[in-house]
Amino acid sequence: MANIPADYKPQISPDEYVSGITDKPEDQIQVGILFVGAGPGSLAGAIRLAQLLENEPELMASLGEIPIAIMEKGKYPGAHLVSGAVINPVAFRKLFPKLPKYEFPFFNPVDKETVYFLTSGSAIPFPKPPPTMRNHGNYSASISKVGAWLAEKAEGMGVLILNETSGMKILVENGVVKGVRTGDKGLDREGNPMGSYQPGSDVTAKATVLGEGTQGHLTHALVEHFKITRQNPQVYALGVKEIWEVPKPLDRVIHTMGWPLRMGRKYREFGGTFAYPMGDNMLCLGLVVGLDYTDATLSVHDLLQEIKNHPLFRKILDGGKRIDQGWGAKTIPEGGFYSIPDRLSVPGAVMIGDCAGFVNVPSLKGIHYAMWSGILAADAIFDALKAGKDPGAPGALFGYDKAVRKSFIWKDLYEVRNMRQAFKYGFMPGSILASLMTATKGIFPGERFTTEHDSEHEMFIGDRNKSYPKADNKYIFDKLTSVYASGNRTRDNQPSHLRLRTDVPEVIGTTWVNMCPAQVYEWVEKDGHKHLEVNPTNCIHCGAISAKGGRLTPPEGGGGPEYTET
């Protein structure tokens, strides 16, 4: 058998994460409209829906005692959010048209930016950034702070946020989504109830909005159950980010391509680095790498450490320090237009944001698409309710699909529909194709470029790890120190939320060991043989394992990282 991660996927039963309603009515948590995930998409949608219902008291009353609720698996809104982030403020202006821009949760407006091509020892600036990467009019921000800010606004409008609540199963009856069943709490490693045991509950709703972000567990279950298709499979990148306090302010947004990634077609290494100012004395430095790479020794976490020794970034970071809780990692959907699900709604539910794949890879943007899709979902649900329609009726929420197709989300993603896929031919051919696509807004070459799942590429053990610098935990950090900096508070003795096989060839295990930025997987000697060990407590829910052969499911609510700055 070839060394292809997809050949070693764990066995997951069909509809394992789908259930009918099991609680008695008096035991259910009944809400009007349920948003899953307190990310910017869900929060924007909940705020928009609350705004629409303000002048409709009868309609509001028809949604029950809890008209709008958001289910969040993290300790608080923002706890599991990581992004660059440079934000297009269009959705903020839509939601808060009277709010002065200085009150938005942003840092610096972008007025300077530079794109570099890196070699191992030099940085060659582009004459000007490519059109897709221009950010004038946008703002740098911390997405975890943005989440906290939006959550405060939502709660001020009466939205209930259910923190520390994992969604484990989609509730479906007679082809209609009825809500979500939450995960149990207080189980030991073997899944047995402890003294603190709390069983999950059925959270029922007239409509459910899936805004879980990248690698959404319930989204996977919904897509599989309703047999929703895509023209291309979704593919992902892994981003790792650090936040530094520095003595000299960074005066511009920086993006790079080239080194430390290899340009040969056999490696399939696509991505780049970014550095954004975060106020006067802080900045973020990050690296994003596509997960369709083929060298099992590639580690995005360790490549980021290597980048800090480059003269360009060494100068920027000189005299600074990585702040407490100044590290995070997350996957990013990169498939683009052709990886958007053919249906964005089913009876009783819709998908928004990263769940649906609304990310523009060439421009490195997804937050305003997530928020705008949340707004459009709220509009569609409100229109259905206002018209007296049951959101669970066939086609009742199709207005959301139509609205997305008429929006700038669809237009923007269509214009860059083949750019990410072009780089499967290698860096230079991909760059030439991407330039032609940019100039023609996707008209050339026209036809759809195909992709494969990230887990379907054959892996080999190379030597990329030989150049990773040794940690001093002051400037260069090891993975465990980074996990600590994420604020990870996962309970040690809970059941593993990671579904994967450990009886795998060395190449596959080595892929997972190096890929994971949190040292969840490691080789240990046991009875004279190498054994793949899984440390789920370290997991920060980045989602990379789901892209490369395993499956991330929700841990107990309230576990995982506790980001505040990312």
DACOR-V239607 format. One record per residue. RES is the residue in three letters. PHI is phi in whole degrees, -180 to 180 (NA if undefined). NEAR is the number of other C-alpha atoms within 10 Angstrom. Layout:
BEGIN
res->RES phi->PHI near->NEAR
res->RES phi->PHI near->NEAR
END
This chain:
BEGIN
res->MET phi->NA near->6
res->ALA phi->-67 near->11
res->ASN phi->-84 near->17
res->ILE phi->-113 near->21
res->PRO phi->-55 near->24
res->ALA phi->-61 near->18
res->ASP phi->-75 near->14
res->TYR phi->-123 near->20
res->LYS phi->-70 near->18
res->PRO phi->-71 near->15
res->GLN phi->-79 near->11
res->ILE phi->-127 near->11
res->SER phi->-67 near->7
res->PRO phi->-57 near->10
res->ASP phi->61 near->13
res->GLU phi->-61 near->12
res->TYR phi->-110 near->21
res->VAL phi->-126 near->21
res->SER phi->-150 near->19
res->GLY phi->-81 near->18
res->ILE phi->-71 near->20
res->THR phi->-114 near->12
res->ASP phi->-77 near->15
res->LYS phi->-66 near->8
res->PRO phi->-51 near->11
res->GLU phi->-71 near->7
res->ASP phi->-98 near->11
res->GLN phi->-77 near->16
res->ILE phi->-99 near->16
res->GLN phi->-99 near->21
res->VAL phi->-127 near->22
res->GLY phi->-76 near->19
res->ILE phi->-122 near->27
res->LEU phi->-110 near->29
res->PHE phi->-105 near->30
res->VAL phi->-108 near->30
res->GLY phi->98 near->29
res->ALA phi->-91 near->32
res->GLY phi->-91 near->32
res->PRO phi->-62 near->32
res->GLY phi->-67 near->34
res->SER phi->-64 near->36
res->LEU phi->-64 near->33
res->ALA phi->-64 near->31
res->GLY phi->-64 near->27
res->ALA phi->-66 near->33
res->ILE phi->-64 near->26
res->ARG phi->-61 near->24
res->LEU phi->-65 near->26
res->ALA phi->-62 near->22
res->GLN phi->-63 near->15
res->LEU phi->-67 near->15
res->LEU phi->-82 near->17
res->GLU phi->-56 near->11
res->ASN phi->-99 near->10
res->GLU phi->-128 near->12
res->PRO phi->-61 near->9
res->GLU phi->-67 near->9
res->LEU phi->-66 near->16
res->MET phi->-59 near->19
res->ALA phi->-64 near->13
res->SER phi->-68 near->11
res->LEU phi->-89 near->17
res->GLY phi->92 near->14
res->GLU phi->-68 near->11
res->ILE phi->-120 near->18
res->PRO phi->-65 near->23
res->ILE phi->-136 near->25
res->ALA phi->-135 near->27
res->ILE phi->-123 near->29
res->MET phi->-99 near->26
res->GLU phi->-129 near->26
res->LYS phi->-78 near->28
res->GLY phi->-77 near->26
res->LYS phi->-61 near->20
res->TYR phi->-161 near->22
res->PRO phi->-61 near->32
res->GLY phi->102 near->29
res->ALA phi->-63 near->29
res->HIS phi->-115 near->32
res->LEU phi->-100 near->28
res->VAL phi->-137 near->24
res->SER phi->-159 near->23
res->GLY phi->-50 near->25
res->ALA phi->-130 near->25
res->VAL phi->-113 near->26
res->ILE phi->-110 near->25
res->ASN phi->-77 near->19
res->PRO phi->-84 near->17
res->VAL phi->-57 near->15
res->ALA phi->-71 near->22
res->PHE phi->-64 near->19
res->ARG phi->-69 near->14
res->LYS phi->-67 near->14
res->LEU phi->-76 near->17
res->PHE phi->-130 near->13
res->PRO phi->-65 near->11
res->LYS phi->-96 near->8
res->LEU phi->-84 near->11
res->PRO phi->-60 near->9
res->LYS phi->-62 near->13
res->TYR phi->-71 near->8
res->GLU phi->-92 near->7
res->PHE phi->-69 near->17
res->PRO phi->-82 near->18
res->PHE phi->-118 near->22
res->PHE phi->-99 near->17
res->ASN phi->-94 near->18
res->PRO phi->-71 near->19
res->VAL phi->-85 near->20
res->ASP phi->-123 near->14
res->LYS phi->-138 near->12
res->GLU phi->-155 near->18
res->THR phi->-140 near->17
res->VAL phi->-112 near->22
res->TYR phi->-117 near->21
res->PHE phi->-101 near->15
res->LEU phi->-99 near->20
res->THR phi->-110 near->14
res->SER phi->-63 near->14
res->GLY phi->-129 near->10
res->SER phi->-141 near->13
res->ALA phi->-132 near->19
res->ILE phi->-102 near->11
res->PRO phi->-75 near->14
res->PHE phi->-71 near->12
res->PRO phi->-56 near->9
res->LYS phi->-157 near->12
res->PRO phi->-61 near->16
res->PRO phi->-57 near->14
res->PRO phi->-53 near->12
res->THR phi->-69 near->14
res->MET phi->-109 near->17
res->ARG phi->-86 near->18
res->ASN phi->-124 near->21
res->HIS phi->-59 near->13
res->GLY phi->95 near->12
res->ASN phi->-100 near->18
res->TYR phi->-135 near->23
res->SER phi->-78 near->24
res->ALA phi->-161 near->26
res->SER phi->-102 near->24
res->ILE phi->-68 near->28
res->SER phi->-67 near->25
res->LYS phi->-71 near->20
res->VAL phi->-61 near->22
res->GLY phi->-61 near->26
res->ALA phi->-63 near->22
res->TRP phi->-66 near->17
res->LEU phi->-64 near->25
res->ALA phi->-63 near->27
res->GLU phi->-63 near->15
res->LYS phi->-64 near->16
res->ALA phi->-63 near->25
res->GLU phi->-63 near->18
res->GLY phi->-65 near->11
res->MET phi->-102 near->17
res->GLY phi->95 near->15
res->VAL phi->-77 near->21
res->LEU phi->-91 near->19
res->ILE phi->-108 near->24
res->LEU phi->-94 near->19
res->ASN phi->-71 near->18
res->GLU phi->57 near->18
res->THR phi->-128 near->29
res->SER phi->-87 near->28
res->GLY phi->-89 near->31
res->MET phi->-99 near->24
res->LYS phi->-137 near->22
res->ILE phi->-83 near->28
res->LEU phi->-89 near->24
res->VAL phi->-132 near->19
res->GLU phi->-135 near->13
res->ASN phi->54 near->8
res->GLY phi->77 near->15
res->VAL phi->-123 near->20
res->VAL phi->-73 near->26
res->LYS phi->-109 near->27
res->GLY phi->141 near->32
res->VAL phi->-141 near->29
res->ARG phi->-96 near->27
res->THR phi->-81 near->22
res->GLY phi->-79 near->20
res->ASP phi->-68 near->20
res->LYS phi->-125 near->22
res->GLY phi->80 near->19
res->LEU phi->-100 near->19
res->ASP phi->-85 near->17
res->ARG phi->-58 near->12
res->GLU phi->-88 near->10
res->GLY phi->86 near->14
res->ASN phi->-92 near->11
res->PRO phi->-65 near->15
res->MET phi->-103 near->11
res->GLY phi->-62 near->8
res->SER phi->-93 near->9
res->TYR phi->-59 near->13
res->GLN phi->-134 near->13
res->PRO phi->-69 near->12
res->GLY phi->-67 near->17
res->SER phi->-130 near->20
res->ASP phi->-83 near->26
res->VAL phi->-100 near->24
res->THR phi->-96 near->23
res->ALA phi->-153 near->29
res->LYS phi->-70 near->22
res->ALA phi->-149 near->24
res->THR phi->-122 near->31
res->VAL phi->-111 near->27
res->LEU phi->-88 near->27
res->GLY phi->-128 near->32
res->GLU phi->-74 near->28
res->GLY phi->87 near->29
res->THR phi->-62 near->21
res->GLN phi->56 near->28
res->GLY phi->-62 near->23
res->HIS phi->-63 near->24
res->LEU phi->-70 near->23
res->THR phi->-62 near->22
res->HIS phi->-56 near->14
res->ALA phi->-64 near->19
res->LEU phi->-65 near->25
res->VAL phi->-61 near->17
res->GLU phi->-69 near->15
res->HIS phi->-67 near->17
res->PHE phi->-89 near->12
res->LYS phi->53 near->9
res->ILE phi->-78 near->15
res->THR phi->-113 near->14
res->ARG phi->-134 near->14
res->GLN phi->-69 near->14
res->ASN phi->-123 near->19
res->PRO phi->-66 near->18
res->GLN phi->-73 near->23
res->VAL phi->-123 near->25
res->TYR phi->-135 near->26
res->ALA phi->-122 near->25
res->LEU phi->-112 near->26
res->GLY phi->-111 near->28
res->VAL phi->-124 near->25
res->LYS phi->-137 near->23
res->GLU phi->-125 near->25
res->ILE phi->-119 near->25
res->TRP phi->-121 near->21
res->GLU phi->-95 near->20
res->VAL phi->-130 near->19
res->PRO phi->-75 near->15
res->LYS phi->-115 near->15
res->PRO phi->-61 near->16
res->LEU phi->-83 near->20
res->ASP phi->-97 near->16
res->ARG phi->-159 near->16
res->VAL phi->-87 near->24
res->ILE phi->-121 near->18
res->HIS phi->-128 near->21
res->THR phi->-134 near->20
res->MET phi->-138 near->18
res->GLY phi->96 near->19
res->TRP phi->-51 near->20
res->PRO phi->-89 near->20
res->LEU phi->-81 near->21
res->ARG phi->-91 near->15
res->MET phi->-92 near->18
res->GLY phi->-67 near->13
res->ARG phi->-62 near->17
res->LYS phi->-65 near->13
res->TYR phi->-86 near->19
res->ARG phi->53 near->23
res->GLU phi->-98 near->25
res->PHE phi->-129 near->23
res->GLY phi->157 near->23
res->GLY phi->177 near->21
res->THR phi->-106 near->24
res->PHE phi->-144 near->18
res->ALA phi->-140 near->24
res->TYR phi->-126 near->27
res->PRO phi->-71 near->27
res->MET phi->-129 near->23
res->GLY phi->85 near->17
res->ASP phi->-80 near->15
res->ASN phi->-125 near->14
res->MET phi->-133 near->21
res->LEU phi->-152 near->23
res->CYS phi->-116 near->25
res->LEU phi->-128 near->24
res->GLY phi->-147 near->27
res->LEU phi->-136 near->25
res->VAL phi->-122 near->24
res->VAL phi->-134 near->24
res->GLY phi->-63 near->22
res->LEU phi->-88 near->28
res->ASP phi->-93 near->25
res->TYR phi->-65 near->23
res->THR phi->-121 near->23
res->ASP phi->-88 near->23
res->ALA phi->-65 near->24
res->THR phi->-92 near->21
res->LEU phi->-73 near->27
res->SER phi->-131 near->22
res->VAL phi->-64 near->24
res->HIS phi->-57 near->27
res->ASP phi->-77 near->23
res->LEU phi->-65 near->23
res->LEU phi->-64 near->23
res->GLN phi->-64 near->22
res->GLU phi->-63 near->17
res->ILE phi->-60 near->22
res->LYS phi->-67 near->20
res->ASN phi->-89 near->17
res->HIS phi->-70 near->18
res->PRO phi->-53 near->14
res->LEU phi->-61 near->15
res->PHE phi->-85 near->14
res->ARG phi->-61 near->14
res->LYS phi->-67 near->12
res->ILE phi->-68 near->19
res->LEU phi->-90 near->24
res->ASP phi->-55 near->13
res->GLY phi->83 near->12
res->GLY phi->-102 near->17
res->LYS phi->-149 near->16
res->ARG phi->-73 near->22
res->ILE phi->-80 near->15
res->ASP phi->-62 near->15
res->GLN phi->53 near->21
res->GLY phi->-107 near->22
res->TRP phi->-148 near->28
res->GLY phi->-163 near->30
res->ALA phi->-149 near->32
res->LYS phi->-162 near->24
res->THR phi->-84 near->28
res->ILE phi->-134 near->29
res->PRO phi->-71 near->25
res->GLU phi->-120 near->24
res->GLY phi->-66 near->28
res->GLY phi->77 near->26
res->PHE phi->-54 near->26
res->TYR phi->-76 near->21
res->SER phi->-103 near->22
res->ILE phi->-70 near->23
res->PRO phi->-56 near->20
res->ASP phi->-64 near->13
res->ARG phi->-127 near->18
res->LEU phi->-100 near->21
res->SER phi->-134 near->22
res->VAL phi->-133 near->24
res->PRO phi->-55 near->22
res->GLY phi->93 near->26
res->ALA phi->-156 near->27
res->VAL phi->-137 near->28
res->MET phi->-115 near->31
res->ILE phi->-130 near->30
res->GLY phi->59 near->26
res->ASP phi->-64 near->27
res->CYS phi->-56 near->26
res->ALA phi->-90 near->28
res->GLY phi->87 near->29
res->PHE phi->-82 near->28
res->VAL phi->-132 near->27
res->ASN phi->-97 near->26
res->VAL phi->-65 near->22
res->PRO phi->-60 near->19
res->SER phi->-97 near->15
res->LEU phi->57 near->17
res->LYS phi->-132 near->20
res->GLY phi->-152 near->25
res->ILE phi->-65 near->26
res->HIS phi->-71 near->23
res->TYR phi->-68 near->28
res->ALA phi->-62 near->30
res->MET phi->-65 near->28
res->TRP phi->-67 near->28
res->SER phi->-67 near->30
res->GLY phi->-63 near->32
res->ILE phi->-63 near->25
res->LEU phi->-65 near->24
res->ALA phi->-64 near->33
res->ALA phi->-62 near->25
res->ASP phi->-60 near->20
res->ALA phi->-66 near->23
res->ILE phi->-66 near->28
res->PHE phi->-61 near->22
res->ASP phi->-61 near->18
res->ALA phi->-64 near->18
res->LEU phi->-64 near->19
res->LYS phi->-62 near->12
res->ALA phi->-82 near->10
res->GLY phi->78 near->10
res->LYS phi->-88 near->15
res->ASP phi->-81 near->17
res->PRO phi->-57 near->28
res->GLY phi->-86 near->20
res->ALA phi->-73 near->14
res->PRO phi->-55 near->14
res->GLY phi->79 near->16
res->ALA phi->-63 near->22
res->LEU phi->-106 near->29
res->PHE phi->-67 near->20
res->GLY phi->-59 near->18
res->TYR phi->-66 near->27
res->ASP phi->-55 near->20
res->LYS phi->-63 near->13
res->ALA phi->-65 near->17
res->VAL phi->-62 near->19
res->ARG phi->-67 near->12
res->LYS phi->-93 near->11
res->SER phi->-91 near->14
res->PHE phi->-67 near->13
res->ILE phi->-58 near->21
res->TRP phi->-64 near->16
res->LYS phi->-61 near->14
res->ASP phi->-62 near->17
res->LEU phi->-70 near->21
res->TYR phi->-66 near->17
res->GLU phi->-67 near->17
res->VAL phi->-115 near->23
res->ARG phi->-63 near->27
res->ASN phi->-117 near->27
res->MET phi->-67 near->24
res->ARG phi->-63 near->23
res->GLN phi->-66 near->20
res->ALA phi->-62 near->21
res->PHE phi->-79 near->22
res->LYS phi->-68 near->22
res->TYR phi->-87 near->16
res->GLY phi->112 near->18
res->PHE phi->-66 near->22
res->MET phi->-67 near->14
res->PRO phi->-59 near->15
res->GLY phi->-63 near->19
res->SER phi->-63 near->16
res->ILE phi->-64 near->13
res->LEU phi->-62 near->21
res->ALA phi->-63 near->23
res->SER phi->-63 near->17
res->LEU phi->-67 near->16
res->MET phi->-66 near->21
res->THR phi->-64 near->19
res->ALA phi->-64 near->12
res->THR phi->-104 near->14
res->LYS phi->54 near->16
res->GLY phi->89 near->21
res->ILE phi->-63 near->16
res->PHE phi->-99 near->15
res->PRO phi->-86 near->12
res->GLY phi->95 near->12
res->GLU phi->-70 near->10
res->ARG phi->-73 near->13
res->PHE phi->-86 near->15
res->THR phi->-85 near->15
res->THR phi->-138 near->20
res->GLU phi->-123 near->14
res->HIS phi->-57 near->18
res->ASP phi->-56 near->25
res->SER phi->-81 near->24
res->GLU phi->-98 near->17
res->HIS phi->-95 near->19
res->GLU phi->-71 near->18
res->MET phi->-98 near->22
res->PHE phi->-139 near->19
res->ILE phi->-91 near->16
res->GLY phi->-100 near->14
res->ASP phi->-133 near->11
res->ARG phi->-62 near->16
res->ASN phi->-74 near->16
res->LYS phi->-68 near->8
res->SER phi->-99 near->11
res->TYR phi->-66 near->17
res->PRO phi->-73 near->17
res->LYS phi->-78 near->12
res->ALA phi->-71 near->14
res->ASP phi->-113 near->9
res->ASN phi->58 near->12
res->LYS phi->-124 near->9
res->TYR phi->-122 near->16
res->ILE phi->-111 near->18
res->PHE phi->-120 near->18
res->ASP phi->-87 near->18
res->LYS phi->-67 near->18
res->LEU phi->-66 near->14
res->THR phi->-65 near->13
res->SER phi->-67 near->23
res->VAL phi->-58 near->24
res->TYR phi->-60 near->17
res->ALA phi->-71 near->20
res->SER phi->-80 near->27
res->GLY phi->77 near->20
res->ASN phi->-55 near->21
res->ARG phi->-127 near->18
res->THR phi->-64 near->20
res->ARG phi->-66 near->17
res->ASP phi->-64 near->14
res->ASN phi->-106 near->14
res->GLN phi->-89 near->20
res->PRO phi->-62 near->18
res->SER phi->-69 near->21
res->HIS phi->-99 near->16
res->LEU phi->-105 near->21
res->ARG phi->-103 near->17
res->LEU phi->-162 near->19
res->ARG phi->-88 near->14
res->THR phi->-107 near->15
res->ASP phi->-89 near->11
res->VAL phi->-120 near->17
res->PRO phi->-62 near->15
res->GLU phi->-58 near->17
res->VAL phi->-63 near->21
res->ILE phi->-69 near->24
res->GLY phi->-60 near->22
res->THR phi->-64 near->22
res->THR phi->-58 near->24
res->TRP phi->-69 near->26
res->VAL phi->-59 near->23
res->ASN phi->-78 near->22
res->MET phi->-63 near->24
res->CYS phi->-66 near->24
res->PRO phi->-79 near->29
res->ALA phi->-116 near->27
res->GLN phi->54 near->21
res->VAL phi->-76 near->22
res->TYR phi->-113 near->23
res->GLU phi->-154 near->17
res->TRP phi->-83 near->15
res->VAL phi->-130 near->12
res->GLU phi->-82 near->10
res->LYS phi->-146 near->9
res->ASP phi->55 near->7
res->GLY phi->78 near->7
res->HIS phi->-128 near->9
res->LYS phi->-76 near->12
res->HIS phi->-130 near->17
res->LEU phi->-82 near->21
res->GLU phi->-107 near->15
res->VAL phi->-114 near->18
res->ASN phi->-115 near->14
res->PRO phi->-63 near->23
res->THR phi->-62 near->22
res->ASN phi->-74 near->23
res->CYS phi->-61 near->27
res->ILE phi->-110 near->25
res->HIS phi->64 near->24
res->CYS phi->-70 near->26
res->GLY phi->93 near->25
res->ALA phi->-62 near->27
res->ILE phi->-64 near->22
res->SER phi->-67 near->22
res->ALA phi->-79 near->25
res->LYS phi->-119 near->27
res->GLY phi->121 near->23
res->GLY phi->-115 near->22
res->ARG phi->-149 near->22
res->LEU phi->-87 near->21
res->THR phi->-117 near->21
res->PRO phi->-70 near->22
res->PRO phi->-78 near->28
res->GLU phi->-56 near->26
res->GLY phi->-56 near->20
res->GLY phi->95 near->21
res->GLY phi->-85 near->26
res->GLY phi->85 near->28
res->PRO phi->-70 near->29
res->GLU phi->-129 near->26
res->TYR phi->-70 near->26
res->THR phi->-131 near->25
res->GLU phi->-117 near->25
res->THR phi->-74 near->28
END
